[in-house]
Amino acid sequence: GTIGTELRSGNLFGELAAMTRSASEYTVIARESCTLLEIRWQGLRQLRRDKSFRQAIDDRYRETSLRSWLQQHELFQF
């Protein structure tokens, strides 16, 4: 289904999939002409050295993916 999250200039998407080298679960559709910068997982690995970037990625993971990962693990499924 459609979630309808609107991205703004400077927003990241797909970074967690790139960091874990897994398939992205999302589709992004531009409403108007835009410029995208693709950063491959190797580049993200280098960016993780920056403390503020690393914290932002960590925060995003905790907000969006940690609960799902824990529920999939047999120790935490209940």
Backbone hydrogen bonds in HBPLUS format (Angstrom, degrees):
<---DONOR---> <-ACCEPTOR-->    atom                        ^
c    i                          cat <-CA-CA->   ^        H-A-AA   ^      H-
h    n   atom  resd res      DA  || num        DHA   H-A  angle D-A-AA Bond
n    s   type  num  typ     dist DA aas  dist angle  dist       angle   num
A0011-ASN N   A0008-ARG O   3.00 MM   3  5.64 161.8  2.03 144.4 144.0     1
A0018-ALA N   A0014-GLY O   2.99 MM   4  6.22 155.9  2.05 148.6 155.9     2
A0019-MET N   A0015-GLU O   2.83 MM   4  6.00 157.4  1.88 146.4 152.7     3
A0020-THR N   A0016-LEU O   3.01 MM   4  6.14 151.7  2.09 144.5 151.3     4
A0021-ARG N   A0017-ALA O   2.83 MM   4  5.63 106.8  2.38 132.6 149.8     5
A0022-SER N   A0017-ALA O   2.86 MM   5  4.92 156.5  1.91 142.0 147.5     6
A0021-ARG N   A0018-ALA O   3.20 MM   3  4.79 149.2  2.30  92.4 101.5     7
A0043-GLY N   A0040-ARG O   2.90 MM   3  5.34 122.9  2.23 110.2 124.3     8
A0044-LEU N   A0040-ARG O   3.03 MM   4  6.42 154.8  2.10 152.1 160.2     9
A0045-ARG N   A0041-TRP O   2.90 MM   4  6.08 149.2  2.00 144.8 152.9    10
A0046-GLN N   A0042-GLN O   3.25 MM   4  6.58 146.5  2.37 137.0 144.8    11
A0047-LEU N   A0043-GLY O   2.96 MM   4  6.29 151.1  2.04 145.5 154.1    12
A0048-ARG N   A0044-LEU O   2.97 MM   4  6.19 135.8  2.17 145.7 156.1    13
A0049-ARG N   A0046-GLN O   3.26 MM   3  5.92 164.3  2.29 113.5 118.2    14
A0050-ASP N   A0047-LEU O   2.93 MM   3  5.72 162.7  1.96 124.6 129.2    15
A0054-ARG N   A0050-ASP O   2.90 MM   4  6.08 166.3  1.92 161.5 166.0    16
A0055-GLN N   A0051-LYS O   2.94 MM   4  6.13 154.8  2.01 146.6 153.4    17
A0056-ALA N   A0052-SER O   3.01 MM   4  6.18 154.5  2.07 141.9 148.6    18
A0057-ILE N   A0053-PHE O   2.98 MM   4  6.27 159.3  2.03 154.5 159.5    19
A0058-ASP N   A0054-ARG O   2.93 MM   4  6.09 158.8  1.98 146.6 153.1    20
A0059-ASP N   A0055-GLN O   2.83 MM   4  6.01 161.2  1.87 151.0 155.9    21
A0060-ARG N   A0056-ALA O   2.98 MM   4  6.15 158.2  2.03 143.7 149.8    22
A0061-TYR N   A0057-ILE O   2.95 MM   4  6.17 158.5  2.00 149.4 155.0    23
A0062-ARG N   A0058-ASP O   3.03 MM   4  6.29 162.8  2.06 150.4 154.7    24
A0063-GLU N   A0059-ASP O   2.97 MM   4  6.20 149.9  2.06 147.6 156.0    25
A0064-THR N   A0060-ARG O   2.94 MM   4  6.05 151.6  2.02 151.5 158.4    26
A0065-SER N   A0061-TYR O   2.83 MM   4  5.14 159.3  1.88 141.2 147.8    27
A0066-LEU N   A0061-TYR O   3.06 MM   5  6.07 147.6  2.17 154.4 152.7    28
A0069-TRP N   A0065-SER O   2.98 MM   4  6.19 163.5  2.01 159.7 164.5    29
A0070-LEU N   A0066-LEU O   2.92 MM   4  6.14 165.8  1.94 159.0 162.5    30
A0071-GLN N   A0067-ARG O   2.98 MM   4  6.19 158.6  2.03 151.6 157.3    31
A0072-GLN N   A0068-SER O   3.16 MM   4  6.36 136.8  2.36 142.1 152.6    32
A0072-GLN N   A0069-TRP O   3.18 MM   3  5.24 132.7  2.42  97.2 109.8    33
A0073-HIS N   A0070-LEU O   3.14 MM   3  5.26 143.6  2.28 101.0 111.3    34
A0076-PHE N   A0073-HIS O   2.96 MM   3  5.57 143.4  2.10 118.5 128.2    35
